[in-house]
Amino acid sequence: MNEAIVIALPSLIHRIGREQVIQAQILAVEFGCSLKRVRRSRNWQLTGGAVDVQSFTLALKQRQPAMAPYLIAKLEAGLLPHADKLEPLSVKLVRMIRETPGITLGELMEQTQCSIIEARQARFDADS
């Protein structure tokens, strides 16, 4: 959940304009993300935690929906492969237990890097 993800944004300035990119950069910093050019090319990238990128996307939709439909669409498409990182650990554990009821606590801990206490609590929540 805390791993940084990178979403490529090719030709961002050409598509939405310099002023809007500057506004998006300022907004990205508020959410712990960084919107930067890739070296000296015309391509840009957004880097941040999955939850931070999702929060940035939602804020972009709410504050400036007409500003950059291209940027919003790219961010949403970039978040799709990282859907597992957006789910809280407790919800993920319960979901995994319900999908495979025979999973052991050791397997659960190995797959999700959780503690024994979290695994036991998830087992209890899934059973009730």
OpenMM code with the backbone's topology and positions (N, CA, C; nanometers):
from openmm import Vec3, app, unit

residues = "MET ASN GLU ALA ILE VAL ILE ALA LEU PRO SER LEU ILE HIS ARG ILE GLY ARG GLU GLN VAL ILE GLN ALA GLN ILE LEU ALA VAL GLU PHE GLY CYS SER LEU LYS ARG VAL ARG ARG SER ARG ASN TRP GLN LEU THR GLY GLY ALA VAL ASP VAL GLN SER PHE THR LEU ALA LEU LYS GLN ARG GLN PRO ALA MET ALA PRO TYR LEU ILE ALA LYS LEU GLU ALA GLY LEU LEU PRO HIS ALA ASP LYS LEU GLU PRO LEU SER VAL LYS LEU VAL ARG MET ILE ARG GLU THR PRO GLY ILE THR LEU GLY GLU LEU MET GLU GLN THR GLN CYS SER ILE ILE GLU ALA ARG GLN ALA ARG PHE ASP ALA ASP SER".split()
positions = [
    Vec3(0.0819, -0.1191, 0.0000),
    Vec3(0.0000, 0.0000, 0.0000),
    Vec3(0.0864, 0.1257, 0.0000),
    Vec3(0.2052, 0.1158, 0.0575),
    Vec3(0.2907, 0.2333, 0.0679),
    Vec3(0.3910, 0.2436, -0.0465),
    Vec3(0.3901, 0.1464, -0.1373),
    Vec3(0.4845, 0.1494, -0.2482),
    Vec3(0.4492, 0.2604, -0.3461),
    Vec3(0.5528, 0.3236, -0.3982),
    Vec3(0.5312, 0.4308, -0.4950),
    Vec3(0.4972, 0.3710, -0.6312),
    Vec3(0.4036, 0.4348, -0.6981),
    Vec3(0.3701, 0.3944, -0.8344),
    Vec3(0.4043, 0.5102, -0.9270),
    Vec3(0.4283, 0.4779, -1.0518),
    Vec3(0.4641, 0.5785, -1.1518),
    Vec3(0.3652, 0.5670, -1.2667),
    Vec3(0.3048, 0.6805, -1.3020),
    Vec3(0.2109, 0.6840, -1.4137),
    Vec3(0.2696, 0.7763, -1.5204),
    Vec3(0.2887, 0.7215, -1.6386),
    Vec3(0.3455, 0.7978, -1.7498),
    Vec3(0.2397, 0.8892, -1.8110),
    Vec3(0.2800, 1.0118, -1.8406),
    Vec3(0.1911, 1.1113, -1.9011),
    Vec3(0.2605, 1.1722, -2.0224),
    Vec3(0.2550, 1.1056, -2.1370),
    Vec3(0.3257, 1.1555, -2.2550),
    Vec3(0.2666, 1.2855, -2.3088),
    Vec3(0.3529, 1.3757, -2.3466),
    Vec3(0.3167, 1.5041, -2.4088),
    Vec3(0.2129, 1.5816, -2.3280),
    Vec3(0.2330, 1.5893, -2.1980),
    Vec3(0.1338, 1.6509, -2.1100),
    Vec3(0.1120, 1.7990, -2.1409),
    Vec3(0.2176, 1.8749, -2.1568),
    Vec3(0.2027, 2.0186, -2.1818),
    Vec3(0.1335, 2.0432, -2.3148),
    Vec3(0.1629, 1.9629, -2.4142),
    Vec3(0.1001, 1.9804, -2.5452),
    Vec3(-0.0500, 1.9517, -2.5390),
    Vec3(-0.0890, 1.8666, -2.4470),
    Vec3(-0.2295, 1.8260, -2.4392),
    Vec3(-0.3143, 1.9172, -2.3508),
    Vec3(-0.2564, 1.9660, -2.2387),
    Vec3(-0.3402, 2.0466, -2.1483),
    Vec3(-0.2904, 2.1885, -2.1269),
    Vec3(-0.1688, 2.2201, -2.1634),
    Vec3(-0.1172, 2.3560, -2.1492),
    Vec3(-0.0301, 2.3726, -2.0261),
    Vec3(0.0628, 2.4674, -2.0356),
    Vec3(0.1608, 2.4890, -1.9291),
    Vec3(0.0966, 2.5364, -1.7988),
    Vec3(0.0040, 2.6297, -1.8059),
    Vec3(-0.0576, 2.6834, -1.6838),
    Vec3(-0.1310, 2.5744, -1.6070),
    Vec3(-0.1991, 2.4877, -1.6789),
    Vec3(-0.2731, 2.3810, -1.6120),
    Vec3(-0.1779, 2.2763, -1.5531),
    Vec3(-0.0654, 2.2550, -1.6174),
    Vec3(0.0340, 2.1625, -1.5628),
    Vec3(0.0911, 2.2192, -1.4340),
    Vec3(0.1164, 2.3485, -1.4309),
    Vec3(0.1683, 2.4121, -1.3096),
    Vec3(0.0676, 2.3999, -1.1963),
    Vec3(-0.0598, 2.4229, -1.2250),
    Vec3(-0.1640, 2.4061, -1.1227),
    Vec3(-0.1714, 2.2614, -1.0753),
    Vec3(-0.1587, 2.1678, -1.1672),
    Vec3(-0.1621, 2.0264, -1.1312),
    Vec3(-0.0410, 1.9885, -1.0454),
    Vec3(0.0747, 2.0481, -1.0741),
    Vec3(0.1943, 2.0217, -0.9941),
    Vec3(0.1743, 2.0682, -0.8501),
    Vec3(0.1175, 2.1851, -0.8340),
    Vec3(0.0927, 2.2391, -0.7006),
    Vec3(-0.0049, 2.1503, -0.6248),
    Vec3(-0.1088, 2.1078, -0.6926),
    Vec3(-0.2085, 2.0206, -0.6306),
    Vec3(-0.1476, 1.8842, -0.5968),
    Vec3(-0.0606, 1.8333, -0.6817),
    Vec3(0.0027, 1.7035, -0.6573),
    Vec3(0.0883, 1.7070, -0.5315),
    Vec3(0.1587, 1.8168, -0.5100),
    Vec3(0.2432, 1.8294, -0.3910),
    Vec3(0.1574, 1.8256, -0.2641),
    Vec3(0.0384, 1.8833, -0.2692),
    Vec3(-0.0510, 1.8812, -0.1534),
    Vec3(-0.0875, 1.7388, -0.1127),
    Vec3(-0.0879, 1.6464, -0.2092),
    Vec3(-0.1260, 1.5091, -0.1814),
    Vec3(-0.0060, 1.4149, -0.1729),
    Vec3(0.1139, 1.4697, -0.1649),
    Vec3(0.2331, 1.3872, -0.1490),
    Vec3(0.2798, 1.3196, -0.2759),
    Vec3(0.2422, 1.3736, -0.3892),
    Vec3(0.2837, 1.3181, -0.5178),
    Vec3(0.3783, 1.4164, -0.5858),
    Vec3(0.4468, 1.3703, -0.6873),
    Vec3(0.5300, 1.4624, -0.7643),
    Vec3(0.4989, 1.4446, -0.9123),
    Vec3(0.4743, 1.5557, -0.9770),
    Vec3(0.4463, 1.5601, -1.1200),
    Vec3(0.5657, 1.6287, -1.1849),
    Vec3(0.6459, 1.5497, -1.2581),
    Vec3(0.7711, 1.6016, -1.3127),
    Vec3(0.7926, 1.5544, -1.4551),
    Vec3(0.8786, 1.6286, -1.5241),
    Vec3(0.9201, 1.5861, -1.6574),
    Vec3(1.0164, 1.4691, -1.6451),
    Vec3(1.0145, 1.3845, -1.7463),
    Vec3(1.1086, 1.2736, -1.7525),
    Vec3(1.2330, 1.3262, -1.8219),
    Vec3(1.3366, 1.3457, -1.7453),
    Vec3(1.4620, 1.4026, -1.7934),
    Vec3(1.4366, 1.5281, -1.8778),
    Vec3(1.4845, 1.5323, -2.0011),
    Vec3(1.4666, 1.6517, -2.0829),
    Vec3(1.3682, 1.6280, -2.1959),
    Vec3(1.2849, 1.5271, -2.1818),
    Vec3(1.1904, 1.4955, -2.2885),
    Vec3(1.0622, 1.5769, -2.2708),
    Vec3(0.9677, 1.5550, -2.3591),
    Vec3(0.8391, 1.6223, -2.3472),
    Vec3(0.7410, 1.5403, -2.2656),
    Vec3(0.7862, 1.4247, -2.2198),
    Vec3(0.7010, 1.3355, -2.1411),
    Vec3(0.7098, 1.3689, -1.9930),
    Vec3(0.6010, 1.3434, -1.9238),
    Vec3(0.5904, 1.3696, -1.7814),
    Vec3(0.5526, 1.2412, -1.7109),
    Vec3(0.5662, 1.2411, -1.5759),
    Vec3(0.5225, 1.1279, -1.4976),
    Vec3(0.4777, 1.1748, -1.3601),
    Vec3(0.3818, 1.1028, -1.3068),
    Vec3(0.3326, 1.1278, -1.1720),
    Vec3(0.3807, 1.0135, -1.0845),
    Vec3(0.4452, 1.0479, -0.9734),
    Vec3(0.4983, 0.9486, -0.8819),
    Vec3(0.4388, 0.9726, -0.7443),
    Vec3(0.3968, 0.8650, -0.6791),
    Vec3(0.3427, 0.8756, -0.5447),
    Vec3(0.2844, 0.7434, -0.4998),
    Vec3(0.2436, 0.7388, -0.3752),
    Vec3(0.1781, 0.6199, -0.3243),
    Vec3(0.0436, 0.6010, -0.3922),
    Vec3(-0.0036, 0.4784, -0.3969),
    Vec3(-0.1293, 0.4493, -0.4672),
    Vec3(-0.2455, 0.5281, -0.4077),
    Vec3(-0.2523, 0.5351, -0.2765),
    Vec3(-0.3613, 0.6076, -0.2110),
    Vec3(-0.3485, 0.7577, -0.2371),
    Vec3(-0.2242, 0.8075, -0.2369),
    Vec3(-0.2016, 0.9495, -0.2638),
    Vec3(-0.2415, 0.9858, -0.4071),
    Vec3(-0.2075, 0.8994, -0.5008),
    Vec3(-0.2433, 0.9247, -0.6407),
    Vec3(-0.3954, 0.9216, -0.6567),
    Vec3(-0.4600, 0.8287, -0.5886),
    Vec3(-0.6062, 0.8224, -0.5957),
    Vec3(-0.6685, 0.9493, -0.5363),
    Vec3(-0.6166, 0.9967, -0.4241),
    Vec3(-0.6667, 1.1198, -0.3635),
    Vec3(-0.6440, 1.2398, -0.4543),
    Vec3(-0.5273, 1.2446, -0.5182),
    Vec3(-0.4966, 1.3522, -0.6121),
    Vec3(-0.5940, 1.3513, -0.7297),
    Vec3(-0.6243, 1.2333, -0.7811),
    Vec3(-0.7180, 1.2206, -0.8931),
    Vec3(-0.8568, 1.2685, -0.8536),
    Vec3(-0.9020, 1.2297, -0.7353),
    Vec3(-1.0339, 1.2734, -0.6882),
    Vec3(-1.0383, 1.4246, -0.6687),
    Vec3(-0.9312, 1.4803, -0.6139),
    Vec3(-0.9262, 1.6256, -0.5950),
    Vec3(-0.9249, 1.6974, -0.7294),
    Vec3(-0.8561, 1.6421, -0.8257),
    Vec3(-0.8513, 1.7002, -0.9593),
    Vec3(-0.9893, 1.7004, -1.0221),
    Vec3(-1.0634, 1.5925, -1.0012),
    Vec3(-1.2005, 1.5846, -1.0540),
    Vec3(-1.2915, 1.6885, -0.9881),
    Vec3(-1.2777, 1.7043, -0.8578),
    Vec3(-1.3664, 1.7947, -0.7838),
    Vec3(-1.3318, 1.9412, -0.8059),
    Vec3(-1.2050, 1.9746, -0.8015),
    Vec3(-1.1656, 2.1148, -0.8088),
    Vec3(-1.1652, 2.1700, -0.9505),
    Vec3(-1.1144, 2.0915, -1.0450),
    Vec3(-1.0996, 2.1415, -1.1812),
    Vec3(-1.1377, 2.0331, -1.2814),
    Vec3(-1.2660, 1.9960, -1.2879),
    Vec3(-1.3037, 1.8859, -1.3763),
    Vec3(-1.2839, 1.9164, -1.5252),
    Vec3(-1.3007, 2.0404, -1.5650),
    Vec3(-1.2852, 2.0743, -1.7056),
    Vec3(-1.1392, 2.1006, -1.7411),
    Vec3(-1.0546, 2.1102, -1.6388),
    Vec3(-0.9155, 2.1457, -1.6618),
    Vec3(-0.8453, 2.0435, -1.7496),
    Vec3(-0.8550, 1.9183, -1.7131),
    Vec3(-0.7743, 1.8207, -1.7845),
    Vec3(-0.8412, 1.6844, -1.7895),
    Vec3(-0.9368, 1.6673, -1.8777),
    Vec3(-0.9958, 1.5334, -1.8884),
    Vec3(-0.8915, 1.4299, -1.9323),
    Vec3(-0.7917, 1.4733, -2.0093),
    Vec3(-0.6842, 1.3839, -2.0504),
    Vec3(-0.6066, 1.3354, -1.9283),
    Vec3(-0.5710, 1.4282, -1.8393),
    Vec3(-0.4931, 1.3945, -1.7206),
    Vec3(-0.5724, 1.3020, -1.6287),
    Vec3(-0.6981, 1.3305, -1.6078),
    Vec3(-0.7823, 1.2484, -1.5212),
    Vec3(-0.7962, 1.1074, -1.5788),
    Vec3(-0.8179, 1.0980, -1.7082),
    Vec3(-0.8331, 0.9668, -1.7725),
    Vec3(-0.7033, 0.8856, -1.7621),
    Vec3(-0.5896, 0.9499, -1.7822),
    Vec3(-0.4618, 0.8802, -1.7720),
    Vec3(-0.4358, 0.8319, -1.6300),
    Vec3(-0.4696, 0.9148, -1.5311),
    Vec3(-0.4475, 0.8756, -1.3926),
    Vec3(-0.5374, 0.7593, -1.3533),
    Vec3(-0.6632, 0.7637, -1.3952),
    Vec3(-0.7544, 0.6539, -1.3636),
    Vec3(-0.7082, 0.5243, -1.4303),
    Vec3(-0.6629, 0.5342, -1.5548),
    Vec3(-0.6128, 0.4155, -1.6242),
    Vec3(-0.4846, 0.3636, -1.5589),
    Vec3(-0.4035, 0.4533, -1.5087),
    Vec3(-0.2801, 0.4130, -1.4417),
    Vec3(-0.3030, 0.3498, -1.3063),
    Vec3(-0.4159, 0.3819, -1.2422),
    Vec3(-0.4471, 0.3240, -1.1118),
    Vec3(-0.5074, 0.1842, -1.1215),
    Vec3(-0.5639, 0.1486, -1.2346),
    Vec3(-0.6292, 0.0181, -1.2488),
    Vec3(-0.5383, -0.1003, -1.2153),
    Vec3(-0.4153, -0.1043, -1.2638),
    Vec3(-0.3307, -0.2190, -1.2276),
    Vec3(-0.2920, -0.2230, -1.0799),
    Vec3(-0.3105, -0.1127, -1.0092),
    Vec3(-0.2700, -0.1044, -0.8691),
    Vec3(-0.3894, -0.1053, -0.7743),
    Vec3(-0.4997, -0.1672, -0.8156),
    Vec3(-0.6207, -0.1689, -0.7334),
    Vec3(-0.5985, -0.2405, -0.6011),
    Vec3(-0.5107, -0.3410, -0.5992),
    Vec3(-0.4855, -0.4141, -0.4754),
    Vec3(-0.4169, -0.3265, -0.3702),
    Vec3(-0.3440, -0.2249, -0.4132),
    Vec3(-0.2760, -0.1355, -0.3200),
    Vec3(-0.3710, -0.0315, -0.2615),
    Vec3(-0.4863, -0.0134, -0.3237),
    Vec3(-0.5823, 0.0860, -0.2764),
    Vec3(-0.6738, 0.0298, -0.1684),
    Vec3(-0.6772, -0.1006, -0.1576),
    Vec3(-0.7647, -0.1663, -0.0616),
    Vec3(-0.6944, -0.1737, 0.0743),
    Vec3(-0.7632, -0.1347, 0.1837),
    Vec3(-0.7006, -0.1460, 0.3160),
    Vec3(-0.6665, -0.2917, 0.3477),
    Vec3(-0.5654, -0.3116, 0.4295),
    Vec3(-0.5169, -0.4452, 0.4591),
    Vec3(-0.6237, -0.5327, 0.5230),
    Vec3(-0.6999, -0.4785, 0.6178),
    Vec3(-0.8022, -0.5590, 0.6851),
    Vec3(-0.9081, -0.6083, 0.5869),
    Vec3(-0.9488, -0.5229, 0.4945),
    Vec3(-1.0486, -0.5619, 0.3940),
    Vec3(-0.9896, -0.6663, 0.2994),
    Vec3(-0.8636, -0.6478, 0.2635),
    Vec3(-0.7975, -0.7422, 0.1739),
    Vec3(-0.7866, -0.8801, 0.2387),
    Vec3(-0.7532, -0.8837, 0.3676),
    Vec3(-0.7407, -1.0107, 0.4377),
    Vec3(-0.8739, -1.0841, 0.4429),
    Vec3(-0.9801, -1.0129, 0.4774),
    Vec3(-1.1128, -1.0745, 0.4844),
    Vec3(-1.1547, -1.1257, 0.3461),
    Vec3(-1.1278, -1.0480, 0.2439),
    Vec3(-1.1620, -1.0900, 0.1076),
    Vec3(-1.0870, -1.2167, 0.0691),
    Vec3(-0.9588, -1.2232, 0.1023),
    Vec3(-0.8796, -1.3410, 0.0691),
    Vec3(-0.9297, -1.4649, 0.1434),
    Vec3(-0.9704, -1.4478, 0.2686),
    Vec3(-1.0216, -1.5607, 0.3466),
    Vec3(-1.1535, -1.6092, 0.2886),
    Vec3(-1.2382, -1.5173, 0.2470),
    Vec3(-1.3674, -1.5572, 0.1892),
    Vec3(-1.3500, -1.6231, 0.0526),
    Vec3(-1.2509, -1.5789, -0.0245),
    Vec3(-1.2264, -1.6383, -0.1560),
    Vec3(-1.1703, -1.7798, -0.1440),
    Vec3(-1.0790, -1.7991, -0.0487),
    Vec3(-1.0197, -1.9315, -0.0258),
    Vec3(-1.0322, -1.9647, 0.1231),
    Vec3(-1.1420, -2.0273, 0.1633),
    Vec3(-1.1656, -2.0551, 0.3062),
    Vec3(-1.0598, -2.1457, 0.3700),
    Vec3(-0.9908, -2.2257, 0.2921),
    Vec3(-0.8919, -2.3171, 0.3477),
    Vec3(-0.7540, -2.2571, 0.3659),
    Vec3(-0.7382, -2.1284, 0.3440),
    Vec3(-0.6071, -2.0640, 0.3550),
    Vec3(-0.5631, -2.0627, 0.5017),
    Vec3(-0.4381, -2.0948, 0.5250),
    Vec3(-0.3869, -2.0941, 0.6618),
    Vec3(-0.3397, -1.9544, 0.6997),
    Vec3(-0.3223, -1.9341, 0.8292),
    Vec3(-0.2742, -1.8034, 0.8747),
    Vec3(-0.1327, -1.7772, 0.8237),
    Vec3(-0.0517, -1.8806, 0.8167),
    Vec3(0.0843, -1.8655, 0.7648),
    Vec3(0.0860, -1.8216, 0.6190),
    Vec3(0.0000, -1.8828, 0.5379),
    Vec3(-0.0085, -1.8437, 0.3965),
    Vec3(-0.0582, -1.7005, 0.3833),
    Vec3(-0.1547, -1.6651, 0.4666),
    Vec3(-0.2103, -1.5292, 0.4643),
    Vec3(-0.1023, -1.4274, 0.5006),
    Vec3(-0.0246, -1.4601, 0.6029),
    Vec3(0.0821, -1.3695, 0.6454),
    Vec3(0.1907, -1.3583, 0.5381),
    Vec3(0.2194, -1.4679, 0.4715),
    Vec3(0.3223, -1.4672, 0.3676),
    Vec3(0.2802, -1.3851, 0.2464),
    Vec3(0.1542, -1.3976, 0.2073),
    Vec3(0.1063, -1.3288, 0.0875),
    Vec3(0.0855, -1.1796, 0.1088),
    Vec3(0.0484, -1.1385, 0.2301),
    Vec3(0.0149, -0.9980, 0.2531),
    Vec3(0.1133, -0.9249, 0.3432),
    Vec3(0.2120, -0.9961, 0.3977),
    Vec3(0.3099, -0.9354, 0.4883),
    Vec3(0.2439, -0.8751, 0.6120),
    Vec3(0.1375, -0.9385, 0.6608),
    Vec3(0.0684, -0.8882, 0.7795),
    Vec3(0.1194, -0.9617, 0.9029),
    Vec3(0.0771, -0.9174, 1.0207),
    Vec3(0.1167, -0.9826, 1.1447),
    Vec3(0.0170, -1.0934, 1.1776),
    Vec3(0.0524, -1.1762, 1.2734),
    Vec3(-0.0345, -1.2854, 1.3153),
    Vec3(-0.1631, -1.2310, 1.3775),
    Vec3(-0.1518, -1.1196, 1.4455),
    Vec3(-0.2696, -1.0589, 1.5090),
    Vec3(-0.3682, -1.0121, 1.4030),
    Vec3(-0.3177, -0.9466, 1.2984),
    Vec3(-0.4051, -0.9008, 1.1904),
    Vec3(-0.4700, -1.0182, 1.1179),
    Vec3(-0.3949, -1.1258, 1.0973),
    Vec3(-0.4490, -1.2441, 1.0296),
    Vec3(-0.5579, -1.3096, 1.1135),
    Vec3(-0.5347, -1.3203, 1.2434),
    Vec3(-0.6356, -1.3804, 1.3327),
    Vec3(-0.7608, -1.2946, 1.3384),
    Vec3(-0.7435, -1.1631, 1.3447),
    Vec3(-0.8597, -1.0724, 1.3474),
    Vec3(-0.9398, -1.0836, 1.2170),
    Vec3(-0.8708, -1.0952, 1.1058),
    Vec3(-0.9390, -1.1100, 0.9781),
    Vec3(-1.0136, -1.2427, 0.9721),
    Vec3(-0.9558, -1.3490, 1.0238),
    Vec3(-1.0230, -1.4800, 1.0281),
    Vec3(-1.1510, -1.4690, 1.1115),
    Vec3(-1.1410, -1.4009, 1.2262),
    Vec3(-1.2576, -1.3826, 1.3132),
    Vec3(-1.3648, -1.3005, 1.2405),
    Vec3(-1.3249, -1.1918, 1.1730),
    Vec3(-1.4201, -1.1075, 1.1005),
    Vec3(-1.4856, -1.1824, 0.9853),
    Vec3(-1.4102, -1.2659, 0.9179),
    Vec3(-1.4651, -1.3418, 0.8054),
    Vec3(-1.5636, -1.4480, 0.8532),
    Vec3(-1.5394, -1.5054, 0.9694),
    Vec3(-1.6278, -1.6082, 1.0227),
    Vec3(-1.7581, -1.5505, 1.0768),
    Vec3(-1.7552, -1.4287, 1.1239),
    Vec3(-1.8777, -1.3702, 1.1815),
    Vec3(-1.9555, -1.2863, 1.0847),
] * unit.nanometer
topology = app.Topology()
chain = topology.addChain("A")
for resn in residues:
    res = topology.addResidue(resn, chain)
    for name in ("N", "CA", "C"):
        topology.addAtom(name, app.Element.getBySymbol(name[0]), res)
